[in-house]
């Protein structure tokens, strides 16, 4: 089960955890935010710590791990937690799993190859010219910080309505200096 720590308030968490503890779960994935937090702000570390102390089920952590350094800091603080869910961290850096195992950092060529494969797959499976572009736009909010001065091409990506405009803006951003 993947859960947040409450709907309206983190004070709901002890009661929720009590309910989860009634059942033999193979894994309880805790995203230490409440529903209204969405993905803003910092995770509520005190609620995750409460889960570590009181859960009868194996825990996995989810939330705001975007780099190898983030996962290392988490692992140092919570050494007994065997797994993390990287979610948006994996979207922002498709190479992060390899990096966490000591592999190489993401390169511009790897990101471009990943982009091209994903964009082509969206073109094959989604109808119309705009739908693949709309799907790719959200990814660029995660990828743009990997480039120096991405603002102008990112603005063009967000405004692109046809393949030619989108592809031209993407080619421009991939020519920017890569920061990793």
N, C-alpha and C positions, 0 to 999 in steps of 0.2 A: 504494500500500500504506500502511495506517495501522499503526503499530507502537508498542509500548512499548519501553523500552531494556533489557529483560531480564525474565526470569521470577522468578528468586530474588535476583538481585544486579545492580547496575549494572555490575559488572565484565564481565558478558556482552556489553555493548554494542559494544565494538570488534569482536568476532567476528561479531556479528549484522550490523553495518554492512558488514563485509567481504563477507559473503554477499550483502547487498542490492547492493553495488557491482558484483557480477558480472553484473548484469542491467540493461538499459537501461529504467529505470522513468520513466514520465512525471511521477511525483510520489511522494515519500516523506514521509508525514505522521508526524512524530515527536511522540509524547506522552512526555515525559521522566520517566516513572515506571516502576517495575517492577510486575509483576502484583499482588503483595501490598500495594502502596501503595493500591490502588484509587484513590480520588480524594482521599485524605487528605494533609495536609502540603503542602509546597512542591514544585514540579517540580524535578527534578535538572538545574539549569542547566548544570553542567559536562558532562553527557552531550549536551545539545543543542549546546553549543559544540563538542564533539568532532565531532558530525555536520556542523556548519558547516565545520569545517576539513577533514574527510576524506570527505564524501559526494561521489560522482561523479554523483549524481542531484539534480534540483531538490527543494528541501525546502519543506515547510509545517510550521509550528509549531502544536501543539495543547496547551492546558492552562492553566487558571487565568486566562483573560482574561475579566474580568467587566464591564469598563467601557471607555469611550473613553480614560481615563487609562492603564489597563493596556495597551491596544493601542498607545498613543503611546509609552509607556516601552519596550515590546518593540521597536517599530519604530526607536526611537532607538538601542537597543543592537545590534539585528540588522538594519541598514538593507538588507542584501543579500537578505533573505528576502522574497519577493514576496507571500506569502499566509499567513494564519493561519486556524485553525479555531476558531470561538468556542463551539461546543457548548453547555455549561451556561450560558455567558455570554449566549447568545441566548435560552435558556429564561428566565433571570432578568430579561432586559430585551429583549422582542421588538422594541424600537425601536433596538437597538444598531447595526444595520447603517446605518440612516439617520443616526444620531448620528455614527458614524465618518466619514461623508461630509460632516459639517458641518450636518446637519439638526437638527430640534428633539428635545428630550429626551422621553422617555416621559411621558405624562400619565395621570392616573387614568382618564379617559374612554377613552383608547386601550387601556389594560390591561383595563378592564372589557369593552370591545367584543371584544377578543381572547379573553378568558375566556369570554364568552357564546357566541361562534362555536364555540370549541373544545368547550365543554361540550355544546352542541347537536349538534355532529357526533358526539361520543362517544355521546350518547343515541340517535342514529339508527343507529349502526353496531355498538354493543355491546349484548349482551342483558342484560336485567334492570335493576333500578333501582340496584343497588350498583356494578356494574362501571364506569359513567361516573364515579361519585363516587371510587372507588378510584384511577382514573387521574388525576383532578384533584388529589387529596391531595398527591401528590409535587410537583406544580407549586407548590403553596402554600408548600412549604419554601423555594423560591427567591423567591417573590413577597412573602411576609410582611415581610421586612426593608424593603420599600418603604413600609411604613405605620408610623405612630406607634402604639405600644402594641398590637401585633397578637396578643399572647399568648392572651387569652381567646377571641376568635373563632377563632384558629388551632386551639386545643384543641378547640373545637366542630366545626370542619371535620374534624379527625382522627378524631373520635368519630362523625361523622354516618354513619348507616346507611340513611337514606332521603332522597329528594329534598328534601322540605320542610325537614328539619333542615339539610342541606347548604346549600340556597339561603338560608335565614335567616342562617346563619353568614357566608356570603359577602356578603350584603347588609350585615351588621354591619361586616365588615372594610373594605368599600368606603366606609363612612361615616367611617372613621378618617382623620386627616390624612395626606396623601400626602407623602412625603419627597423626591421628586426634583424 
